Amino acid sequence: MTVLSAKNITMQFGGLTAVDQFNLELNANELVGLIGPNGAGKTTIFNMLTGVYVPTMGEIILNDQSIIKKTPHEIVKLGASRTFQNIRLFKDLTAVENVKIAYHNFIDYNMIQGMFRTKKFWDEEKKAQEECMKLLDIFDMGEYADTLAKNLPYGQQRKLEIARALASDPKVLMLDEPAAGMNPNETAELMETIHFIRNKFDITVLLIEHDMKLVMGICERIIVVDYGKTIAEGTPDEIKNNPEVIRAYLGD
Amino acid sequence: MDHNKKKTYLINTIAVVSLYLVFFVLIQTKIMNNYFVGIAIMTCIMIIMAISLNIVAGFLGEMALGHAGFMAIGAYASASFSMALIDSGLPLPHLVVLILAMIVGGIVAGIFGFLIGTPTLRLRGDYLGIVTIGFSEIIRIFFINFGPTGGAAGLKGITRLVNFHNVYWVTIIIVFLVFTLGRSKQGRAIISIREDEIASEAAGIPTTRYKVLAFSLAAFFAGIGGALYAHYQSFLEPSKFGFMFSIEMFVIVVLGGLGSLTGSIISAIVLTVLPEMLRSFSEYRLLVYSLVLIIMMIFRPQGIFGRSEFSLTAFIESLIQRKNIKNSIDGGEAS
């Protein structure tokens, strides 16, 4: 079953075509990698899929609904959430507050109830606290719940960002270079975590990554882009031996 | 609500009531004369203004330099309303008239906040600051030229409905409401925009809606502040609501710490009382005032409290703890 599909999406910035007629089909519960040399247009594709950019052409369907011209928060509500290449946490808030902000749409009380602190406010806040703590515990971050995000170690910040993306209960999780800046041990741990959340939350994962060990290690399918075009698609083994890919990375 | 929260509420309620009783006794026994009561009322109004500005400047993290404009709208709307209401001859008690006038002032200012916020909040930082200055100037110039509210000569004959007792409780209620707002899901959403707007949007927060909400709420409470001001001064002139007045409020918020309500309260008290105290050396007044600001910005640029709040409960607990430690040390020496 297709969860997210993009048909011929093109993004032009003035005269520059960053992404040219890109196609994508993500099936339920798949783990797909998106790789390519620097400047190939991977992050631009992410930005189109999450509503940050509106494609110049093409169509994106998420859960049978077009998401072209939808704002990023509407797309989150429809079931696609993401992390960022350079970590974007709410630095001056605690870890659990970071998660609670993404849990926003599941907390059910209005502003008046919140300001006057009715019983509903206390009940809903208690529920939110418990759910968000559960999520942090999955990432073994329970002990950091009340630590300010900016004071967390780098690896934990990356994990917190993933936890926050999961709090909005997505069908598709998009990770933009989750292993950037991690040492081999942290990367290995991250690989396990990604595998684990895919199975635990039953979601589709699309990730951009430069760390080939991670990509080849966990992705079931890999899409290679260069100059905004798909140059290869297939299983890790197929990709490893694809002459086009080797040429894109190493040159002729 | 768990046990700790109940304790916090109890301690704060006791503190608020006893502070009120202190003022009550001071006013009844005439130890506080009318001049000091006047300063106390103005301080309360400035606290409301600072707290409401803190929703935009502190929680949302945007520079809004037109808060006096919303205060003016609230003041004029509520004054016109209460004058019409009293003229109509309905036998309403003064408190009811004041409450209705505050609601009218707040709602009218809130509507203007919504109307002005919707287009302008696409801008950020300095640009938003300049646009808000522009809007508050438009409002001021409108009232200078608007005949029905007295124009440049001012609006006279507003019944004086505000005294220390009602302004104190209104202030307490507004401080409570803004405090709880900051700790509700709506407040968290607003704060997340301050922290990182792109991440906030990616976390599923409708950022535009919450920006406009924060702006309108700030205008709403500023309107209530304006209503209180109108019914305390019983006279309104447009020149009062100029650019410098907006800056004064912004300075209070920055000095107290952006996002800290207790900081805003303390600095509103200091910056309202200090100029009054310095009235006798009026030639040095502005000098001292600016010196305080400069020293503050050098040694504590994040404001008195930064982003944290002063907690009475935590303060009392730390006092008790210190006493216990001291006791145990003393006990240890004795044995």
Interface residues (C-beta under 8 A of the other chain):
Chain A: T50 V52 T71 P72 H73 V76 K77 S81 R82 F84 R88 L89 F90 K91 D92 L93 E97 K100 I101 A102 H104 N105 I107 Y109 M111 G114 M115 F116 R117 F121 W122 E124 E125 A128 R164 A165 A167 S168
Chain B: M1 L177 T180 L181 S184 K185 Q186 G187 R188 A189 I191 S192 E195 D196 I198 A199 S200 E201 A202 A203 G204 I205 P206 T207 L213 R307
